[in-house]
Amino acid sequence: MTITNKPAARPDDPRFSAGPTKKRPGWSLAVLSDAALGRSHRSALGKAKLKEVIDLTREVLEVPEGYRIGIVPASDTGAVEMAMWSMLGPRGVDVAAWENFGNAWITDAESQLPLEDLRIFTADYGQLPPLHNYTGDRDLVFTWNGTTAGVRVPNADFIPADREGITICDATSACFAQSLDWDKLDVVTYSWQKNMGGEAAHGMIILSPRAVERLESYTPPWPLPKIFRMTKGGKLIEGIFEGATINTPSLMAAEDHLDALKWVKKNGGLKFMHDRADANARVIWDWIEKTDWIANLAENEAERSNTGVCLKIVDPRVTALPLSEQNAFAGAMVKLLGDEGVAYDFGAYRTAPPGFRIWASGLIEKSDIQALLPWLDWAFEVVAAETF
């Protein structure tokens, strides 16, 4: 095999990690100069900063009036578990999952929470489970965008408008990139470090009025850790949703997230982010269509993520190898492009099929993705020549 010369152009920014994701274009440490460092998060200044995060989140994400927005511990994971442990139990529960993080919520529901009436909807990587089986009379836990599979729900039409149950949606890689149907969602969770390039450990939880009613009318039979408690004396702790966080947040991370929110607002808001993610993903999809050794992990075009675009190697020489060797082949490509300074941290999730995950959300420059793709072809040639 004759190996093609290295491509001439390189991405200006080689960071394609799925989380934490890269910072917004033009970011520098100078954006943190106004952070309330060394101040208590309970001080007037500290609470004002956190309240600004909440208010700007409502504006940029176009969250309906009447929905509460809170900053909570332990990233998106903490926010989802807070909702599950606080709200589930009074009626049957359906949990839908088709990738690693959704499967984590199945573990909570099956093995940790003593739920008496539980149904599980699952699918392999690349597919959606039978969401049409959700009838609305039960509670529902699901991910909007499967971060490790690159498969998303195209819409919330499967959720009845007159549902009786509450819906808990892990939207961590969908927020700021995909349209969420707020009328169908009672709990929405996400983290700063996905589509907004923020620092780790901070989760966001958004509650509909129906979710608040559940919290105030239902007390779980199991003990709740302090970081999960959103009510006191049967009433919502309103301070959580006004900047009085449950535990100590990082005011440096809060300042960083404020910068990202302001950048989005300045550049056109939510539609700006949606359009950029769509355009970035389209570059990858178009390349896949004309490249015979790679395919989109998401089988249905309408269900393909525009954030974590997941790819699988389909060259028959590679797929004929044992799974461990397929993973080694993909890993060699990731290492090669990392060593070249072309792309970092874009390997498939450890439980996903052998391949890659390229972050394509609104913080990524389309020109960087365009520059990356010829390097993927080059790396495949190099590793194939060494392997076969």
C-alpha positions in Angstrom: 0.0 0.0 0.0 1.3 3.4 -0.9 0.7 5.7 2.1 -0.6 9.2 1.2 1.5 12.1 2.4 0.5 13.8 5.5 -2.2 16.4 4.9 -0.9 20.0 4.6 -3.5 21.6 6.8 -3.9 21.0 10.6 -6.7 21.9 12.9 -5.9 25.2 14.7 -7.3 23.6 17.8 -6.8 19.8 18.2 -9.2 19.4 21.1 -12.1 17.2 20.1 -12.8 15.7 23.6 -16.4 14.9 24.5 -16.0 16.2 28.0 -14.7 18.4 29.3 -15.1 19.9 25.8 -12.9 22.7 24.4 -13.5 26.3 25.5 -15.2 28.8 23.3 -13.2 30.4 20.5 -11.0 33.2 21.8 -11.1 32.0 25.4 -8.2 32.9 27.7 -7.5 33.0 31.4 -8.3 36.7 31.4 -12.0 36.0 31.3 -11.7 34.9 34.9 -10.4 38.2 36.1 -13.7 39.2 37.6 -14.3 35.9 39.5 -15.3 36.3 43.1 -12.2 34.4 44.3 -11.6 34.1 48.0 -15.2 35.1 48.7 -17.9 33.0 50.3 -20.5 31.7 48.0 -23.0 32.8 50.7 -21.8 36.4 50.4 -23.8 39.0 48.5 -21.3 38.9 45.7 -21.1 35.1 45.6 -24.8 34.7 45.5 -25.1 37.4 42.9 -22.7 35.5 40.7 -24.6 32.3 41.0 -27.9 34.0 40.5 -26.5 35.5 37.3 -25.6 32.0 36.1 -29.2 31.0 36.7 -30.8 34.0 35.1 -28.5 33.9 32.0 -29.1 30.2 31.7 -32.9 30.8 31.5 -32.4 33.5 28.8 -29.9 31.6 26.6 -31.6 28.2 26.9 -35.1 29.8 26.5 -36.4 28.0 29.6 -40.1 28.7 30.2 -41.3 30.9 33.0 -42.4 28.8 36.0 -39.5 26.3 35.6 -36.9 26.4 38.4 -33.2 26.3 37.6 -30.7 25.2 40.1 -26.9 24.6 40.4 -26.3 21.3 42.1 -23.3 19.1 43.1 -21.6 16.2 41.2 -22.1 17.3 37.6 -24.9 15.8 35.4 -24.7 12.5 37.3 -25.5 14.2 40.6 -28.4 16.1 39.0 -30.0 12.9 37.5 -29.5 10.9 40.7 -30.9 13.8 42.8 -34.1 13.7 40.7 -34.4 9.9 40.7 -33.9 9.4 44.4 -36.1 12.3 45.3 -39.1 11.8 42.9 -39.4 8.1 41.9 -41.6 5.7 43.7 -45.3 6.7 43.8 -46.1 5.2 40.4 -44.5 2.8 37.9 -41.2 3.8 36.3 -39.8 3.3 32.8 -36.1 3.7 32.2 -34.9 3.9 28.6 -31.2 3.5 27.7 -29.1 2.8 24.6 -25.6 3.6 25.8 -23.3 3.7 28.8 -24.7 6.7 30.8 -28.3 5.7 30.3 -27.4 2.2 31.5 -26.1 3.9 34.7 -29.7 5.1 35.4 -30.9 1.5 34.9 -28.4 0.4 37.6 -29.8 3.0 40.0 -33.4 1.9 39.2 -32.8 -1.8 39.3 -30.1 -2.3 41.9 -30.1 0.7 44.2 -33.7 2.1 44.5 -36.3 -0.4 45.8 -38.7 0.3 43.0 -41.6 -2.2 42.9 -42.9 -1.5 39.4 -40.1 -1.0 36.9 -39.8 -1.5 33.1 -36.6 -1.3 31.2 -36.3 -0.3 27.5 -32.9 -0.9 26.0 -31.2 -1.1 22.6 -27.7 -1.8 21.4 -25.2 1.0 20.5 -26.4 2.7 17.3 -30.2 2.2 17.9 -33.0 3.6 20.0 -35.1 1.4 22.2 -38.9 1.1 21.7 -39.8 4.4 23.2 -43.3 4.2 21.7 -44.0 1.8 24.5 -44.1 4.7 26.9 -47.8 5.4 27.6 -47.6 8.4 29.9 -49.2 6.9 33.0 -45.8 6.1 34.4 -42.7 8.0 35.3 -39.9 8.0 32.6 -36.1 8.4 32.9 -34.2 8.8 29.6 -31.3 10.5 27.9 -32.1 12.9 25.1 -28.7 12.4 23.4 -26.7 9.3 24.0 -23.3 10.7 24.7 -21.3 7.5 24.1 -23.4 6.2 21.2 -24.1 9.3 19.2 -27.8 8.5 19.0 -30.4 11.0 20.0 -34.2 11.1 20.2 -35.3 13.2 17.2 -38.1 14.8 19.2 -40.4 14.2 22.2 -43.4 13.0 20.2 -43.3 9.6 22.0 -44.3 11.4 25.3 -48.0 12.0 25.5 -49.0 15.6 26.1 -51.6 14.5 28.7 -49.1 12.3 30.6 -49.7 11.6 34.3 -46.2 10.6 35.1 -43.1 12.9 35.3 -40.3 12.7 32.8 -36.7 13.0 33.9 -34.4 13.8 31.0 -30.6 13.6 31.1 -29.8 16.2 28.5 -26.2 16.9 29.2 -24.9 16.6 25.6 -28.1 17.9 24.1 -28.5 21.3 25.9 -27.3 24.2 23.8 -27.2 22.0 20.7 -30.6 20.4 20.2 -34.1 21.6 20.5 -35.7 20.4 23.7 -39.5 20.1 24.0 -40.0 21.8 27.4 -43.7 21.0 27.6 -42.8 17.3 27.6 -40.0 17.5 30.1 -40.4 17.8 33.9 -36.7 17.4 34.9 -33.9 18.4 32.6 -30.3 17.9 33.8 -26.9 18.7 32.3 -23.4 19.8 33.1 -21.2 22.8 32.3 -18.4 20.7 30.9 -20.3 19.3 27.8 -21.6 21.8 25.2 -20.4 24.9 27.1 -16.8 23.8 27.7 -17.0 24.4 31.4 -15.1 22.9 34.3 -16.2 19.7 35.9 -18.3 18.9 39.0 -21.2 21.3 38.6 -24.6 20.0 37.6 -27.7 21.9 36.5 -31.3 20.8 37.3 -34.4 22.4 35.7 -37.8 21.6 37.2 -41.2 22.0 35.7 -44.1 23.0 37.9 -45.2 19.3 37.7 -41.8 18.3 39.1 -42.1 20.8 41.9 -45.6 19.4 42.7 -44.1 15.9 42.9 -41.4 17.0 45.3 -43.8 18.7 47.6 -46.4 16.0 47.6 -44.2 12.9 47.9 -41.6 11.8 50.5 -39.5 8.8 49.4 -39.4 5.9 51.9 -35.6 5.7 51.7 -33.1 8.1 53.3 -31.8 11.0 51.2 -28.3 12.3 51.5 -28.1 16.1 52.1 -26.9 16.8 48.6 -30.1 15.2 47.2 -32.6 17.1 49.3 -34.6 19.8 47.5 -37.4 20.2 50.0 -37.8 21.0 53.7 -41.0 20.6 55.6 -42.8 19.5 52.5 -41.9 22.7 50.6 -39.3 23.3 47.9 -36.2 24.9 49.1 -36.5 28.0 46.9 -33.0 29.2 47.7 -31.4 26.4 45.7 -33.0 28.0 42.6 -31.9 31.5 43.5 -28.2 30.9 43.9 -28.0 29.4 47.4 -26.4 26.1 46.5 -26.6 23.0 48.6 -22.8 22.7 48.9 -19.8 24.9 48.1 -19.5 25.6 44.4 -16.4 26.9 42.6 -16.8 30.6 41.9 -14.0 30.4 39.4 -15.9 27.7 37.5 -19.0 29.8 37.8 -17.2 32.8 36.2 -16.0 30.6 33.4 -19.5 29.4 32.7 -20.8 33.0 32.8 -18.2 33.8 30.1 -19.5 31.0 27.9 -23.1 32.0 28.4 -22.3 35.6 27.5 -20.4 34.5 24.4 -23.4 32.5 23.2 -25.8 35.4 23.9 -23.5 37.9 22.1 -23.3 35.7 19.0 -27.0 35.0 18.5 -28.2 32.8 21.3 -29.5 29.3 21.2 -30.1 29.2 17.4 -26.5 30.2 16.9 -25.3 27.2 18.9 -27.8 24.8 17.2 -26.8 26.0 13.7 -23.1 25.6 14.4 -23.5 22.1 15.8 -25.6 21.1 12.8 -23.1 22.5 10.3 -20.1 20.8 12.1 -21.9 17.5 12.2 -22.8 17.8 8.5 -19.2 18.1 7.6 -18.5 14.7 9.3 -21.6 13.0 7.9 -20.8 14.1 4.3 -17.2 12.7 4.7 -18.6 9.4 6.0 -20.8 9.1 2.9 -17.8 9.1 0.6 -15.4 7.1 2.9 -15.7 3.3 2.7 -13.8 2.4 5.9 -15.9 4.3 8.4 -19.6 4.6 9.2 -21.8 6.5 11.6 -22.6 4.4 14.7 -26.1 5.8 14.7 -28.0 3.7 12.1 -31.0 6.0 11.6 -30.2 9.4 10.0 -32.9 11.2 12.0 -31.4 9.9 15.2 -27.8 11.0 14.7 -26.2 13.3 17.2 -24.8 16.6 16.2 -22.6 16.9 19.3 -20.7 13.6 20.0 -20.6 12.2 16.5 -19.7 8.5 17.0 -18.0 6.5 14.3 -17.3 2.8 13.8 -14.7 1.2 11.7 -16.3 -1.0 9.0 -13.3 -2.0 6.8 -13.7 -5.8 6.5 -10.0 -6.4 7.3 -10.5 -4.7 10.6 -13.9 -6.1 11.5 -12.5 -9.6 10.9 -10.1 -9.1 13.7 -10.9 -10.2 17.3 -12.6 -7.3 19.2 -9.5 -6.6 21.3 -7.5 -6.1 18.1 -10.1 -3.9 16.6 -9.9 -1.7 19.6 -6.2 -1.7 19.4 -6.4 -0.6 15.7 -8.6 2.3 16.6 -6.5 3.2 19.6 -3.4 3.2 17.4 -5.0 5.8 15.2 -6.0 7.9 18.1 -2.4 7.8 19.5 -0.9 8.6 16.1 -3.0 11.7 15.6 -2.4 12.7 19.2 1.4 12.4 18.8 1.1 14.5 15.6 -0.7 17.2 17.6 -3.7 16.9 15.2 -6.4 15.6 17.5 -6.7 14.7 21.2 -9.1 12.5 23.2 -11.4 11.5 20.3 -11.4 7.7 20.9 -14.7 5.9 21.3 -16.0 5.3 24.8 -14.6 2.2 26.3 -17.9 0.2 26.1 -18.7 1.4 22.6 -17.8 -0.4 19.4 -14.2 0.2 18.1 -14.1 3.7 16.5 -14.1 7.3 17.4 -16.2 10.1 18.9 -15.6 13.6 17.5 -17.1 16.5 19.4 -18.9 18.8 17.0 -20.9 21.2 19.1 -21.2 24.9 18.7 -17.8 25.6 20.4 -15.9 23.8 17.8 -14.8 25.6 14.6 -16.0 24.0 11.4 -12.6 24.6 9.8 -11.0 22.4 12.5 -13.3 19.5 11.7 -12.7 20.0 8.0 -8.9 19.9 8.6 -9.2 16.8 10.8 -10.9 14.5 8.4 -8.0 14.0 5.9 -5.8 13.2 8.8 -8.2 10.4 9.8 -7.9 8.9 6.3 -4.1 9.2 6.6 -4.0 7.6 10.0 -6.1 4.7 8.8 -3.7 4.1 5.9 -0.7 4.2 8.2 -2.2 1.8 10.8 -3.6 -0.5 8.1 -0.2 -0.8 6.5 1.4 -1.7 9.8 -1.4 -4.2 10.6 -2.1 -6.1 7.4 
